[in-house]
Amino acid sequence: MRTLLIPLFLAPVMGTAQSLCDSLAIGSFTYDPFASGLHIRLLNNSTSFISSPYFDVNDDQGVNIVQGSFGFFGILPGDDQLHVLEVGGTLPPSPFTGSLVLHYSTVDGDNTCTYPMDAVSLCPTDSCFPFQVYAFSQSGPINAQFVWTISDADNVIVDNGALELQGAVEAVEAACVPPGEYTLNVQWPFPTGQPVQIGVTASYFEADPITVALPSSGSVSMPFTLFEPCIDNAQGLDEALQPAALIAVDGRLVRISSTNGLPLGDLMITDAMGRTVRILLANGSTVSVDLGQAAAGTYLLRSMDRAATTAAQRFILF
């Protein structure tokens, strides 16, 4: 599975083998979502196998600011390929003006293609950036379901889901959040007894993922930063929020009611650390839950429907 991050589809304006350069395009050019680097997606629209492709990055004065290195034996006709460039010093600014230089080889020798970049955004241009949350069993197939949430710097859950391994070694589920600082919380109430890795990855492991081992306790929290250079400039889309539910707390009994008479749908209650306390399958407009075993403190109620725009709500148990 391959995902084009930002569809630039830039064709070069010069090269030592112009006809072939015309068929080699840039699908996307962005910052590395999880690390200090750059991602370049190369599209081979030709009928030729291209050997040893790699990129350099030049600024608007033609000065090389990022030097690439060999990472692939080649790229097949009709294929696309993600190139990860490590940047040891300062990342180039966004929007970026300069050029990308593709180096490659054919039976006729070494060649280059140059792609001018004019004020290209290296940050996500949509309201959120799609990536994957994953679980990987290092000791073979297992049967397990891992509930996960992603909370922001204010400990508000911004995405959630479940990873299901049914006799498999790996499960992957899509997530989507804007640039920012986050924590991935994963829970499985039954200790695995086996080593399991939990993490986040872009473009289905085409680049190095961020990963953490799930301990025998069955829960783990993993901080991560998404597009760090873009955080101050992150732009979200204005959304019309649905009416928030009414929450009434009587001791440890919590009653939740919709204000428009519509079904509440699937709900999740988490504690202040982002850990799942209860999942509610509410087919009606009201639901009650007994949190008699829960400790005093602040809790968060959130819809599990990703299409919903209902704001998450806090309530307190005394």
N, C-alpha and C positions, 0 to 999 in steps of 0.2 A: 504494500500500500504506500503510495507516494502522494504528498500533498503540496501543491504549489502555494507558497505563502502569500506572495504578492505578484500578480500576473504582469510582469514588466514586458516580457517577450521582446527584448531589445536585440536588434541585429547589429552587427559590427559595420563600421564604415570603411575599414581598411584591413588588409592582411596580406601575407605573402602568397596565400592561395585563396584569392577572392571568392571564387565560385563555392568553395567549401565553407568559407566564413559566412557566406550568405545563409547557409543551412544550419549554423550553430548559433543558438539564441540563448539569452539570459531569461530564465523564467521568473527569478526573484533574486533580490539582493537586500539582505537585512542584517541587523545585529544578530548574534547568537542569542537565542531566547534565555539560556540558562548560564552562560559563561561570558567571559570577555573575549569576544571574537566576532567573526563575520560569517554569514552563510550566503553562498552563491549557488543557485540551481542552474545547471547547464542542460539545455535541451539539444539533442542531436537529431535534427530533422533531415539529415542526409541519409544516403544509402551506404555510407562508408563506416568502417570501424575506425575510431579515433584513438590513437595510442597516447598514453601518459599525459592526460590533460591536467593542467594546474593553472592557477590564477595569480597575478600580481595586481595590486591596487595602487594607482597613481593619483596624486592630488590635481587640482586645477592648473598647476604649473608644470605638470608632467613629471613631478618628482615622485619616485617610488616611496610609499609610506607603509605598505604591507607587502612582504615578499612571501609568495606561496611556496609549496613544496610538493613533491610527488606523493600522491595518496591513492591513485587508482592505476591499474594496469591499462585500462582503456574504457571507452563507452561505446555500446552497441548502437547500431542504426535504430532510430525511433525511440531511444531510451532517454530518461532524464536522470540526473545525478546531482546529489547534494555535496558541495565542496565546503568544508569547514576550515576557515583560516584563523589560526591563532594570532592574537595581537598582543605582543609583549608589553607595549607601551600604551600611549593614549589612543583610544578609539577615534576614528574619524567622526566628524560632526554629522548630525542629521538635521536638515536635508543635506545630502552629499553631492558635490559637484567635482568631477574628475573623470577617471576612466578605469575600466577593468581590462586587463590584458590576459588573454587566454593563450597559453603555450601548449602545443600538442605536436605529435609526430604522425607521419604517414610513411608509406613506402618511398615517397619522394623526398623525405627529410623532415627537419624541424620547421615549424611554422608558428605564426602568431595571428590572433585576431584582436582588434581593439574595439571596446564598447564605450562610447562617451556616456557619461552620467551627468544629467543636468538637474540639480535640485531634487534628487531622488530621496524619498523618505526611507530611512533604515528602521523605522519603528512601524508597528502594526497600524494599518489605516482603518481597520474596522473597530467596533466598540469592544471586541474581545479577541483574544488570540487562541486558536484551537491547538490543543496538544493532547497527550494521552496520560492517564494514570494506569499503572500496571502492577501486577503481582506475578512473581516468578518463583516456582518451586525448584530448588536446587537439587532435590533428591528424588525427582520423579513425579509422576502424576498423583494428584490428591483431589479430594472432594471438599470444597470449602467455599464459603461466601464471605467476602471481606467488605464491610460497609465503610465507605470513605467520605470525608468531607474536606473541603478546602475553605479555610477561614482567612480573612484579611488581617491587616495590622490592628484593626479595632476588634478583632475576635468575632466578627460577623461572618457567618457562613455564606459564601458566594457561589458555591457549586457543591454537588454531592452525587453519590451514586453507589453502586455495588459491583464488585468484581467477583464473578462466579467461575470457579474451577470445577468442572465436572469430569473427573478422570483426566485432567489436563495438567500441564506444567506451567501454563501461562494464560493470563487473562488481561485484556486491555480494554479501557473504556475512555470515551472522549470527554474532555473538559474544555472550558472556554472562559477565560477571565482577562481583564485588561492588564497592562503592565503594573506591577506593584510587588509588595512583599507579602508572602502568604505562608500558611502552614498546612501541610497535608496531614490529616488525622485518619488513621486506619484502625479498624477494630474487627476482631473476630473473637467472640466470647469463649471459644474452645481452643486451648493451646494446640498448636500444630504438631509439636513434637518433631518437626522437620524444619530445616532452614528455608525460609521464604524471604525473598527480597521484594520490597515495596518501593515505588518511585514514580517519577514523572519523566516523560521523554517527548521530544518533538519529532514529527515525521517518522514514527514507528522505528525508533532505534537507529536511524541513519546517522545521528550524532550521539555523543556520549550522554547517557541519561544521568539524572540525579537519583541516587538510590540509598536505601537504609534497610538494615535487617529487621524483620519483625521478631521481637523477643517472644519467649515462651509465654509471657503474660497475655499475648494475643492483642496488644494495642501498641501503637507507636505514633509519634508526632515528628514530622520532618519539615523544618523551615526551608523555604526556597524563595528566590527572587526571580521574577519574570521581567525580562527586558529592562534591566536596571537603568541604562541611559535614557529610557523613555518615560520613566515614572513621573517626572515633573511635567511632562508634556502630554500625559495620557488624557485622551478625550473620550468621554462616554456619550452614548446617545441618550437623549432625554426620553424617558418612558413614562407613560401614564400608569401610575400604580393602581392596582385593584384595591378595593376597600379592604382594610385590615380586619382580621377576625377579632371578635371580642373574647377576652380571656378573663375568666372569673376563678379566683383561687380561694378555696375553703379548706384550710388546713393543708392536707396533702392531696385533696381532690381538686383537679383542674378541669374546668368545663370550657370548651372552645365552641364558639358559634360564629357562623358566617353572618355578615350584616346585610347580604343581598338575597338570602334564602337559597343560594346555590350550594351544591355539594362542596365540602371542604377539600376532598381529594386526599392524597397521601401526604401525611405530615411527619416531620421529624422534630424531636425535642433533644437538645444537646445541653451539656453543662457549660460552665464558663471556660473550660479547657477545650471545648469543641468535641468532646466525646459523646457519642450517641447514648442517650438515656432511654428513649422509647421511640418506636416507629408506629404511627397510627394510620390505619386504612379506613378513612372516613368516607363512607358512601353518602351520608346525609349531611344536613346543614349544621348539625351539632354532634359533639362527641365529648365524652368524659373519660378521664384517665386518672387512676389512683397512683400517685407517686409516693406511696407510703414508705418505700425503701430509700428514697432519695434524701440526700443531706440538705441542710439549709444552704441557700445561696441563690445566685442568679442563673436563670436558664433561658434558652433561646428556642422559640417556635418558628419553624420555617417550612414552607411548602416544598415537597420533593418534585413537583412538576416544574421542569426547566422552562416551560413556556409561560409559566405564571410570572407576573410582575408584582406580586404581593410582597411588601417589605417584611423582613424578618422582625419578630417581636420578642422583647425581653419580658420575663416575669420573675418574681422572686418568691421563693419558699422560705418561710420563717421557722 
